[in-house]
Amino acid sequence: MRRRYFTAAALPFLLAACATDPARSYLGGVGVSLRGAAMNAPFQFGDLSRWHGQPDRAALAIVQIEYLAETLANDSYWNQKVSPLVTMQMERARDEAREALGIASGAQPELVMRQLRQAAQSLQDGQRGAAVEALGGPAFSLGGEGTLRALSSLPRLPRSAEAAGAVNAEITRLDNERNR
């Protein structure tokens, strides 16, 4: 059995990965984005109500759901390795999150992720108006203001919670198989 240890030099990267968008980069760019998103899933979207009053963090959690659902379903590497049940759970989580936020079911995942990331960054920069603008357009039926309100008070979504645990367990399983 191989053991992996992190040195003190890796600590800033680990902390940065927790504070930023785990669907975009993992461990400061060292690692696989999907793996990072899956490993962070229980924390990020296992209970979306944890982000009450933090719409920027909630937006990034929804990005993570979108990213995992899209990648597991459409990336040939991952859809051959990951259980189809986990992929279905992530797709249901995406549907549930979209319904809670008034995001059109047929909206392109890349568009949704881009707009949510823009809104999150705008909020982090203290530019609420830019966040409202980023969440406008046909993909967001509640409009910018309504979507921000929804992001600020998301409830715990059961399908999302279920999928967070499932995708985390599945990636852990694959890691354990690889390390034998």
HELIX and SHEET records of a PDB file:
HELIX    1   1 ALA A    8  ALA A   10  5                                   3    
HELIX    2   2 LEU A   11  ALA A   19  1                                   9    
HELIX    3   3 LEU A   27  GLY A   29  5                                   3    
HELIX    4   4 SER A   33  PHE A   45  1                                  13    
HELIX    5   5 LEU A   48  TRP A   51  5                                   4    
HELIX    6   6 PRO A   55  ASN A   74  1                                  20    
HELIX    7   7 SER A   76  LYS A   81  1                                   6    
HELIX    8   8 PRO A   84  LEU A  101  1                                  18    
HELIX    9   9 PRO A  109  GLN A  124  1                                  16    
HELIX   10  10 ARG A  128  ALA A  134  1                                   7    
HELIX   11  11 GLY A  143  SER A  152  1                                  10    
HELIX   12  12 PRO A  158  ARG A  178  1                                  21    
END                                                                             
